[in-house]
C-alpha cells in the first residue's frame, strides 16, 4: 500500500507539473454541463426523458463522460509510463504489477473525483440541485471511474506506440459517448444505434449512475456492469502475465 501511494504521489506531481496540458481534464466536464446541458434543457423545457427532468438525466450523462475520459487518459498515462515515466523507473526496483496498478488507480481516481465534485457543486450553484440524489449519483460515478481507470490500465499495457494510443483515443472515445444514452434516450433512435448501445458498457454505467432518480432496482445496469467488471479483471490478468520492463517502441 505504501509503495502504491508513493507512486501515486509521483503521478499526481506529474499532473501538476504538466497542469497546463491537463487543464482540460478539470474544465471539460463543467463546460459540458454549463453550456451544452443548459442549452439543450431550454429546447426540451418541461419534457421528461425516461421519466426524469432533462437536467437530472443529462447530469448522470456528464458524470459518465468523466469516466470515459478517465479511461483514455489512464490508457495514455500507462503507455507513456512504460516509455519514460513512473512504471519504467518502478520496474528497476521491486515494484509489482498490482502495486503499479494501485498507484494509477489512486491518482486517476483523485483527478476524476475532483471533476465529479465540480459538476455536483456547479449543479447546486445553477439552482438545479437535488443534493441527496446528486450525491448518490456522484458516488456511483466514482465507482464507475474506478472501473474505467482499471480498463485504461489493461489497454495501456497493450499499446507500444504513441500513434496506436492516439488512434485508440480518436477511434473509440466519441462513439462510446454517442452510442450510450448519456444525453438522449435510446427510444426512437435508428436500429443500428440501439444495437451498438446494447454492447456499449457505458450504457449500463449511465443506467447505474442514473438509478437514484428512478423508482426501481436497476437490474439491467447492475448485470451489465458486473459483466464489464469480469471482462476488465480478465484483461488485467492477461496484462499482468505479459507486461514488459518498458515499451518496446523505437525512437
C-alpha positions as CSV (number, residue, x, y, z in Angstrom):
1,X,0.0,0.0,0.0
2,X,2.8,2.4,0.9
3,X,4.6,1.8,-2.4
4,X,1.4,2.3,-4.4
5,X,0.7,5.6,-2.5
6,X,4.3,6.8,-3.1
7,X,3.9,6.1,-6.8
8,X,0.5,7.7,-6.9
9,X,2.2,10.8,-5.4
10,X,4.6,10.9,-8.4
11,X,1.7,10.5,-10.8
12,X,-0.1,13.5,-9.2
13,X,3.1,15.5,-9.2
14,X,3.4,14.8,-13.0
15,X,-0.2,16.0,-13.5
16,X,0.7,19.2,-11.6
17,X,4.0,19.7,-13.5
18,X,2.0,19.4,-16.7
19,X,-1.0,21.2,-15.3
20,X,-1.5,23.4,-18.4
21,X,-1.7,20.3,-20.6
22,X,-4.1,18.6,-18.1
23,X,-6.3,21.7,-17.5
24,X,-8.9,20.3,-19.9
25,X,-9.4,17.3,-17.6
26,X,-10.9,19.7,-15.0
27,X,-12.8,22.2,-17.1
28,X,-14.2,19.9,-19.8
29,X,-17.0,18.3,-17.8
30,X,-18.2,21.5,-16.2
31,X,-18.2,23.1,-19.6
32,X,-20.4,20.2,-20.9
33,X,-22.9,20.8,-18.1
34,X,-22.8,24.6,-18.1
35,X,-23.2,25.1,-21.8
36,X,-24.5,22.0,-23.6
37,X,-26.8,20.6,-21.0
38,X,-28.2,24.0,-20.0
39,X,-28.7,24.9,-23.7
40,X,-30.4,21.6,-24.6
41,X,-32.6,21.9,-21.5
42,X,-34.1,25.1,-23.0
43,X,-35.1,23.0,-26.1
44,X,-36.9,20.3,-24.1
45,X,-38.3,22.5,-21.3
46,X,-40.8,20.6,-19.3
47,X,-40.2,17.4,-21.2
48,X,-39.3,14.3,-19.2
49,X,-36.7,11.9,-20.6
50,X,-37.0,8.3,-19.5
51,X,-39.2,9.6,-16.6
52,X,-36.7,12.3,-15.5
53,X,-36.3,16.0,-15.9
54,X,-33.7,16.6,-18.6
55,X,-31.1,18.3,-16.4
56,X,-31.2,15.3,-14.0
57,X,-31.0,12.9,-16.9
58,X,-28.0,14.7,-18.5
59,X,-26.3,15.2,-15.1
60,X,-25.7,11.5,-15.0
61,X,-24.5,11.6,-18.6
62,X,-21.9,14.2,-17.9
63,X,-20.7,12.2,-14.9
64,X,-20.2,9.2,-17.2
65,X,-18.4,11.3,-19.8
66,X,-15.8,11.9,-17.0
67,X,-15.5,8.1,-16.7
68,X,-15.0,7.7,-20.5
69,X,-12.3,10.4,-20.4
70,X,-10.7,8.7,-17.3
71,X,-10.4,5.5,-19.4
72,X,-8.5,7.1,-22.2
73,X,-6.4,9.4,-20.0
74,X,-5.3,6.4,-17.9
75,X,-4.6,4.4,-21.1
76,X,-2.3,7.2,-22.3
77,X,-0.7,7.6,-18.9
78,X,0.2,3.9,-18.8
79,X,1.5,3.9,-22.4
80,X,3.7,7.0,-21.5
81,X,4.9,5.5,-18.2
82,X,6.1,2.4,-20.0
83,X,8.4,4.5,-22.2
84,X,9.5,7.3,-19.9
85,X,7.8,7.5,-16.6
86,X,6.9,6.0,-13.3
87,X,6.5,2.5,-14.5
88,X,9.8,2.3,-16.4
89,X,11.5,3.6,-13.2
90,X,9.5,1.4,-10.9
91,X,10.3,-1.8,-12.8
92,X,14.1,-1.2,-12.0
93,X,13.1,-1.9,-8.4
94,X,10.9,-4.5,-6.8
95,X,7.6,-2.8,-7.5
96,X,5.0,-5.3,-8.5
97,X,2.3,-5.1,-11.2
98,X,-0.5,-4.8,-8.6
99,X,1.4,-2.0,-6.8
100,X,1.7,0.0,-10.0
101,X,-1.9,-0.5,-11.0
102,X,-2.9,0.6,-7.5
103,X,-0.9,3.8,-7.9
104,X,-2.5,4.6,-11.3
105,X,-5.9,3.8,-9.8
106,X,-5.4,6.1,-6.9
107,X,-4.0,9.0,-8.9
108,X,-6.5,9.0,-11.8
109,X,-9.5,8.5,-9.4
110,X,-8.4,11.6,-7.5
111,X,-8.5,13.6,-10.7
112,X,-11.8,12.2,-11.8
113,X,-13.2,12.7,-8.3
114,X,-12.3,16.4,-8.5
115,X,-14.2,16.7,-11.8
116,X,-17.2,14.8,-10.4
117,X,-17.3,17.1,-7.3
118,X,-17.1,20.2,-9.6
119,X,-20.1,19.1,-11.5
120,X,-22.1,18.3,-8.4
121,X,-21.3,21.8,-6.9
122,X,-22.0,23.5,-10.2
123,X,-25.4,21.9,-10.4
124,X,-26.3,23.3,-7.0
125,X,-25.0,26.8,-7.9
126,X,-27.2,26.8,-11.0
127,X,-30.2,26.1,-8.8
128,X,-30.8,22.7,-10.4
129,X,-29.6,20.6,-7.5
130,X,-31.3,17.8,-5.6
131,X,-28.5,17.4,-3.0
132,X,-29.2,13.9,-1.7
133,X,-29.9,12.4,-5.1
134,X,-26.9,14.3,-6.7
135,X,-24.5,12.9,-4.1
136,X,-25.7,9.4,-4.6
137,X,-25.3,9.7,-8.4
138,X,-21.8,11.2,-7.8
139,X,-20.8,8.3,-5.6
140,X,-21.9,5.7,-8.2
141,X,-19.9,7.8,-10.8
142,X,-16.8,7.4,-8.7
143,X,-17.3,3.6,-8.7
144,X,-17.7,3.7,-12.5
145,X,-14.5,5.7,-12.7
146,X,-12.6,3.0,-10.7
147,X,-13.7,0.5,-13.3
148,X,-12.8,2.7,-16.3
149,X,-9.3,3.5,-14.8
150,X,-8.6,-0.2,-14.5
151,X,-9.8,-0.7,-18.1
152,X,-7.4,2.0,-19.2
153,X,-4.6,0.3,-17.3
154,X,-5.3,-3.0,-19.1
155,X,-5.4,-1.3,-22.5
156,X,-2.3,0.7,-21.8
157,X,-0.2,-2.4,-21.5
158,X,-1.3,-3.5,-25.0
159,X,-0.1,-0.2,-26.5
160,X,3.5,0.1,-27.7
161,X,3.5,3.4,-29.6
162,X,2.1,6.9,-29.3
163,X,0.5,6.5,-32.7
164,X,-1.5,3.5,-31.5
165,X,-2.5,5.4,-28.4
166,X,-3.8,8.3,-30.4
167,X,-5.6,6.0,-32.8
168,X,-7.4,4.2,-30.0
169,X,-8.5,7.5,-28.4
170,X,-9.7,9.1,-31.6
171,X,-11.4,5.9,-32.9
172,X,-13.3,4.9,-29.8
173,X,-13.9,7.8,-27.4
174,X,-16.6,9.7,-29.4
175,X,-18.5,6.5,-30.5
176,X,-18.6,5.3,-26.9
177,X,-20.2,8.6,-25.8
178,X,-22.6,8.9,-28.7
179,X,-23.9,5.3,-28.6
180,X,-24.8,5.3,-24.9
181,X,-27.9,7.1,-23.5
182,X,-25.8,9.9,-21.9
183,X,-27.7,12.9,-23.3
184,X,-30.7,11.4,-25.1
185,X,-32.9,8.4,-24.7
186,X,-32.5,5.4,-26.9
187,X,-36.2,5.4,-27.7
188,X,-36.7,6.2,-31.4
189,X,-33.1,6.0,-32.4
190,X,-32.1,4.0,-35.5
191,X,-31.8,0.3,-35.0
192,X,-28.0,0.3,-35.6
193,X,-27.5,2.8,-32.7
194,X,-29.7,0.8,-30.4
195,X,-27.7,-2.3,-31.3
196,X,-24.4,-0.5,-30.6
197,X,-25.8,0.8,-27.3
198,X,-26.6,-2.7,-26.3
199,X,-22.9,-3.7,-26.4
200,X,-21.6,-0.4,-25.1
201,X,-20.6,-0.8,-21.5
202,X,-21.3,2.8,-20.8
203,X,-25.0,2.2,-21.5
204,X,-25.1,0.1,-18.3
205,X,-22.8,2.5,-16.4
206,X,-25.0,5.5,-17.0
207,X,-28.1,3.5,-16.1
208,X,-26.4,2.6,-12.8
209,X,-25.4,6.2,-12.1
210,X,-29.0,7.4,-13.1
211,X,-30.7,4.8,-10.8
212,X,-31.1,7.0,-7.7
213,X,-33.5,9.1,-9.8
214,X,-35.7,6.1,-10.7
215,X,-38.1,4.0,-8.6
216,X,-37.0,0.5,-9.5
217,X,-33.8,-1.5,-8.8
218,X,-31.5,-1.3,-11.9
219,X,-31.2,-5.0,-12.6
220,X,-30.1,-4.4,-16.2
221,X,-27.5,-1.8,-15.2
222,X,-26.0,-4.0,-12.4
223,X,-25.9,-7.1,-14.6
224,X,-24.1,-5.1,-17.4
225,X,-21.6,-3.6,-15.0
226,X,-20.8,-7.0,-13.4
227,X,-20.1,-8.4,-16.9
228,X,-17.9,-5.4,-17.5
229,X,-16.0,-6.0,-14.2
230,X,-15.3,-9.6,-15.1
231,X,-14.0,-8.6,-18.6
232,X,-11.7,-5.9,-17.1
233,X,-10.4,-8.3,-14.5
234,X,-9.6,-10.8,-17.2
235,X,-7.9,-8.1,-19.3
236,X,-5.7,-7.1,-16.2
237,X,-4.8,-10.8,-15.7
238,X,-3.6,-11.0,-19.3
239,X,-1.7,-7.7,-18.9
240,X,0.0,-8.9,-15.7
241,X,1.2,-12.0,-17.5
242,X,2.8,-10.2,-20.4
243,X,3.9,-6.8,-19.2
244,X,7.4,-5.9,-20.2
245,X,10.0,-3.8,-18.5
246,X,9.1,-0.8,-20.7
247,X,7.6,0.0,-24.0
248,X,9.5,-1.6,-27.0
249,X,8.7,1.4,-29.2
250,X,11.8,2.5,-31.1
251,X,12.9,6.2,-31.2
